[in-house]
Amino acid sequence: MAVIEKFLGRRVSLPDNLRYFVKQGLWARLDDSAIIFGFSEPALTLSGGIQDLNFLAEDGETVEQGQSVLFAITGKILYIDSPVQGIIRFNVEAKTDPAIINQDPYARGWLFAVTTAISAARVYQNLPECAAYLQSLQGSEGFKNPEGLKGGVSGICKAVYSGIRMQKINQ
């Protein structure tokens, strides 16, 4: 288990027995002929957590690699793409109670599973390991702002927050 002690003011973990879809911060776990996907703790921390979730495909539908399959409302709006091609099955419990995604991201909070036409094990092995995902996070806001300071650390964020702080609102 890889642990980042200070990542945007939180302690986050990355199970090293999983694979990752780096582009969108998803973890992946092999389950027989399917690959299960969910949000990693660092992705949840960077996004501000999941508030609502909508499925953009039908359960049992064949999806293409790169097709948007989820719409998530966080501190921002996220479209989540399927990392692989195959038949998709969604976690209905996560849609009904999105809080489980934030509370238990690596177990009950999984998002969707894709059953691949070719060997799921082969497709799974092509996904990056934990070390590669951890390396990709090095330049993220989470590492740049380990204490989770409001306003972030980028010049643009600081300028916006400073400007807001200086405004006087007349009523």
C-alpha positions as CSV (number, residue, x, y, z in Angstrom):
1,M,0.0,0.0,0.0
2,A,1.4,3.4,-1.0
3,V,0.5,6.2,1.4
4,I,0.8,9.9,0.8
5,E,0.8,11.5,4.2
6,K,0.0,15.1,3.0
7,F,-1.9,15.4,-0.2
8,L,-4.0,18.6,-0.4
9,G,-4.3,18.4,3.4
10,R,-5.3,14.8,3.6
11,R,-3.7,11.4,4.0
12,V,-4.5,9.2,0.9
13,S,-3.7,5.7,0.0
14,L,-3.1,3.8,-3.2
15,P,-3.3,0.0,-3.1
16,D,-0.3,-1.4,-4.9
17,N,-2.2,-4.6,-5.9
18,L,-4.4,-2.5,-8.3
19,R,-3.8,-1.0,-11.7
20,Y,-4.7,2.5,-12.6
21,F,-6.2,4.6,-15.4
22,V,-3.9,7.6,-14.8
23,K,-5.8,10.0,-17.1
24,Q,-8.9,10.1,-14.9
25,G,-7.6,8.9,-11.6
26,L,-9.4,5.5,-11.7
27,W,-8.2,2.3,-10.0
28,A,-8.8,-1.0,-11.7
29,R,-9.2,-4.5,-10.3
30,L,-9.4,-7.8,-12.2
31,D,-12.5,-9.9,-11.4
32,D,-12.7,-13.0,-13.6
33,S,-13.6,-11.8,-17.1
34,A,-14.4,-8.2,-16.0
35,I,-12.3,-5.2,-14.9
36,I,-13.8,-3.1,-12.1
37,F,-13.1,0.6,-12.0
38,G,-13.5,3.2,-9.3
39,F,-12.1,6.6,-8.2
40,S,-8.8,6.6,-6.3
41,E,-8.4,8.5,-3.1
42,P,-6.1,11.1,-4.7
43,A,-8.6,11.7,-7.5
44,L,-11.5,12.1,-4.9
45,T,-9.4,14.5,-2.9
46,L,-8.4,16.6,-6.0
47,S,-12.0,16.7,-7.2
48,G,-13.6,17.6,-3.8
49,G,-15.5,14.3,-3.5
50,I,-18.5,12.9,-5.4
51,Q,-21.8,14.6,-4.8
52,D,-23.9,13.0,-7.5
53,L,-23.5,10.5,-10.3
54,N,-25.3,9.7,-13.5
55,F,-24.8,6.9,-15.9
56,L,-24.4,7.8,-19.6
57,A,-24.7,4.3,-20.9
58,E,-27.2,1.5,-20.3
59,D,-26.3,-1.3,-18.0
60,G,-25.3,-4.3,-20.3
61,E,-24.5,-2.0,-23.2
62,T,-21.3,-2.5,-25.2
63,V,-19.1,0.6,-24.7
64,E,-16.0,1.7,-26.6
65,Q,-12.7,2.6,-25.1
66,G,-12.7,6.4,-24.5
67,Q,-16.5,6.6,-24.5
68,S,-18.0,8.8,-21.8
69,V,-19.9,6.4,-19.5
70,L,-20.4,8.5,-16.3
71,F,-21.2,12.1,-15.4
72,A,-20.0,13.0,-11.9
73,I,-20.7,16.2,-10.0
74,T,-17.9,17.1,-7.6
75,G,-16.5,20.5,-6.9
76,K,-16.5,20.5,-10.7
77,I,-18.3,18.4,-13.4
78,L,-16.5,15.3,-14.6
79,Y,-17.1,13.1,-17.6
80,I,-15.6,9.7,-17.0
81,D,-14.5,7.6,-20.0
82,S,-14.3,3.8,-20.1
83,P,-10.7,2.9,-20.2
84,V,-11.5,-0.3,-22.1
85,Q,-14.0,-1.7,-24.6
86,G,-16.6,-4.2,-23.5
87,I,-20.0,-4.7,-21.8
88,I,-20.5,-2.3,-19.0
89,R,-22.2,-3.0,-15.6
90,F,-22.7,-0.1,-13.2
91,N,-22.7,0.0,-9.4
92,V,-26.3,1.0,-8.7
93,E,-25.5,1.4,-5.0
94,A,-23.0,4.1,-5.8
95,K,-25.7,6.0,-7.8
96,T,-28.2,5.7,-5.1
97,D,-25.8,6.7,-2.3
98,P,-22.8,8.5,-3.8
99,A,-21.4,9.0,-0.3
100,I,-20.1,5.4,-0.4
101,I,-17.7,6.4,-3.2
102,N,-16.0,8.9,-0.9
103,Q,-16.2,6.7,2.2
104,D,-15.1,3.4,0.7
105,P,-13.6,4.1,-2.7
106,Y,-11.6,0.8,-3.1
107,A,-14.5,-1.6,-2.2
108,R,-18.2,-0.7,-2.0
109,G,-17.6,2.6,-3.8
110,W,-16.6,1.1,-7.2
111,L,-18.2,2.8,-10.2
112,F,-18.5,0.3,-13.1
113,A,-17.2,-3.0,-14.4
114,V,-16.4,-3.8,-18.0
115,T,-16.4,-7.4,-19.4
116,T,-14.0,-7.5,-22.3
117,A,-14.3,-9.5,-25.5
118,I,-10.6,-10.5,-25.3
119,S,-8.8,-11.7,-22.3
120,A,-9.6,-9.4,-19.4
121,A,-6.3,-10.4,-17.8
122,R,-4.3,-9.2,-20.8
123,V,-6.2,-5.9,-21.0
124,Y,-5.7,-5.4,-17.2
125,Q,-1.9,-6.1,-17.4
126,N,-1.7,-3.2,-19.9
127,L,-3.0,-0.7,-17.4
128,P,-0.3,1.2,-15.4
129,E,0.8,-0.1,-12.0
130,C,0.7,1.9,-8.7
131,A,4.2,3.3,-9.1
132,A,3.3,4.9,-12.5
133,Y,0.2,6.5,-11.1
134,L,2.0,7.8,-8.0
135,Q,4.6,9.3,-10.4
136,S,1.9,11.0,-12.4
137,L,0.6,12.7,-9.2
138,Q,3.9,14.3,-8.4
139,G,3.0,17.5,-10.4
140,S,-0.5,17.7,-9.2
141,E,-2.1,20.3,-6.9
142,G,-2.1,17.7,-4.1
143,F,1.7,17.5,-4.0
144,K,2.2,21.2,-4.7
145,N,-0.2,22.1,-1.8
146,P,0.4,19.4,0.8
147,E,-1.2,21.4,3.6
148,G,-4.4,22.0,1.6
149,L,-4.1,25.8,1.8
150,K,-7.1,27.7,0.5
151,G,-6.4,29.5,-2.7
152,G,-3.9,26.8,-3.8
153,V,-0.4,27.5,-4.8
154,S,-0.7,28.5,-8.4
155,G,-0.3,32.2,-9.3
156,I,-3.7,32.4,-10.9
157,C,-5.5,30.9,-7.9
158,K,-3.6,33.2,-5.5
159,A,-4.5,36.2,-7.7
160,V,-8.2,35.3,-7.8
161,Y,-8.4,34.6,-4.0
162,S,-6.5,37.8,-3.2
163,G,-8.8,39.8,-5.5
164,I,-11.9,38.4,-3.9
165,R,-10.6,39.1,-0.4
166,M,-9.9,42.8,-1.4
167,Q,-13.4,43.4,-2.9
168,K,-15.8,45.5,-1.0
169,I,-19.5,44.6,-1.5
170,N,-21.9,47.5,-1.1
171,Q,-25.4,46.7,-0.1
